[in-house]
Amino acid sequence: MFKKTKAFLSVILAGVMLSSCAAKGSSSSEDESSSKAESTTKAVVTLPQDSSSAPEEDSNSEENAADSGITPLMWKVTNDEGNELILIGSMHALADECYPLPDRVMKAYENAEVIACELDAVTAANDLAKQLEIMNQSTYDDSAENIALHLSKETVDGLTSFFEAEGYSMDSLKHYKPWYISLQCDNMIMAQCGLNSQVGLDNYILQKAHEDGKEIYEVESYDFQMGMLMNFSDELYDLLLSEYTVENIELLKENLTKTYELWKKGDIKETESYVTQADEATYGELTDKQKELLDEYNKLFLYDRNEGMAESAEKLLKEHKNTFFMVGLAHFIGDGGIVDLLEKKGYTVEQI
């Protein structure tokens, strides 16, 4: 089975989290494609809009006096002038058990002048026009066009079995584009694993940053992330979506649960070993053409973005702003990761 291991270590993008699929049960294509307005009531792009869904913390409660015991990976970066920057590997979807966050995480946040993130999902959540625009691009304009014209029959059959096992009709999704269906698949597996973007590290920290009036620096943007997803080729999406079958559901859950446990544990060697082994197993199952597509995916989804993230970290470090730099964990690990890129630029990176 093809595994998006590195992508799952990010889980999946900071702000691109979609809510429930189209209504359960079958529906006619006429009903499904009658209007863009109707489709937005069936599946809406949602982002955290306020702190009501964040984990509650009562400072007077003995139960909350101790932290959760998790140890997410963090690094301190310094340059020749002695400027410092704190890096933290995020998972964009977590569970309530991860809160309260460890003191070392909260102290790094409290000491920071700037909170750097992939995108400010809290602000984007309040941009209704942007969300509606995204939804308008989630379906095909031509009612005669559907997902079966863009993916292989084998992949569509697999998706059909996957959604039916979860109580959804593939027929109700056939007019949606591959990028949208891919995010729905990812979110369904996350939900089954008890993970929720509303209590992800990014959402929690950004909510606090807005409340505390801290400066927020977007390393990327909502438009950038959506543009990237929308521009992946049909061939690439056919490969990415081929893993979503009824036979693979339990394995998909096991893989995501494992990455979640690795994130909580914060053992860099174990994390890198797991990713390496998973990558080797995946490549062994692929054809030469599929390997090319996977290389394309890793380049676009990880390595190209890592370069931009490292440049942003360097910029903030040179400006001597005390920064809490928070992006998906996958962007920090291994060759070509942010830590590796900064070390090659001559900065001292120390795991803390």
Stockholm file with secondary structure:
# STOCKHOLM 1.0

chainA/1-352         MFKKTKAFLSVILAGVMLSSCAAKGSSSSEDESSSKAESTTKAVVTLPQDSSSAPEEDSNSEENAADSGITPLMWKVTNDEGNELILIGSMHALADECYPLPDRVMKAYENAEVIACELDAVTAANDLAKQLEIMNQSTYDDSAENIALHLSKETVDGLTSFFEAEGYSMDSLKHYKPWYISLQCDNMIMAQCGLNSQVGLDNYILQKAHEDGKEIYEVESYDFQMGMLMNFSDELYDLLLSEYTVENIELLKENLTKTYELWKKGDIKETESYVTQADEATYGELTDKQKELLDEYNKLFLYDRNEGMAESAEKLLKEHKNTFFMVGLAHFIGDGGIVDLLEKKGYTVEQI
#=GR chainA/1-352 SS CCCCHHHHHHCSCSSCCBCCCSCSBCCCHHHHHSCHHHHHHHSCBCCCCSGGGSCCCCTTCGGGTSCCCCCCCEEEEECTTCCEEEEEEECSSBCGGGCSCCHHHHHHHHHCSEEEESCCHHHHHTCHHHHHHHHHTSBCSSTTCCGGGTSCHHHHHHHHHHHHHTTBCGGGGTTBCHHHHHHHHHHHHHHHTTCBGGGSHHHHHHHHHHHHTCEEEESSCHHHHHHHHHTSCHHHHHHHHTTCSGGGHHHHHHHHHHHHHHHHHTCHHHHHHHHHHHHHHHHHHSCHHHHHHHHHHHIIIIIHHHHHHHHHHHHHHHTTCCEEEEEEGGGTSSTTSHHHHHHHTTCEEEEC
#=GC SS_cons         CCCCHHHHHHCSCSSCCBCCCSCSBCCCHHHHHSCHHHHHHHSCBCCCCSGGGSCCCCTTCGGGTSCCCCCCCEEEEECTTCCEEEEEEECSSBCGGGCSCCHHHHHHHHHCSEEEESCCHHHHHTCHHHHHHHHHTSBCSSTTCCGGGTSCHHHHHHHHHHHHHTTBCGGGGTTBCHHHHHHHHHHHHHHHTTCBGGGSHHHHHHHHHHHHTCEEEESSCHHHHHHHHHTSCHHHHHHHHTTCSGGGHHHHHHHHHHHHHHHHHTCHHHHHHHHHHHHHHHHHHSCHHHHHHHHHHHIIIIIHHHHHHHHHHHHHHHTTCCEEEEEEGGGTSSTTSHHHHHHHTTCEEEEC
//
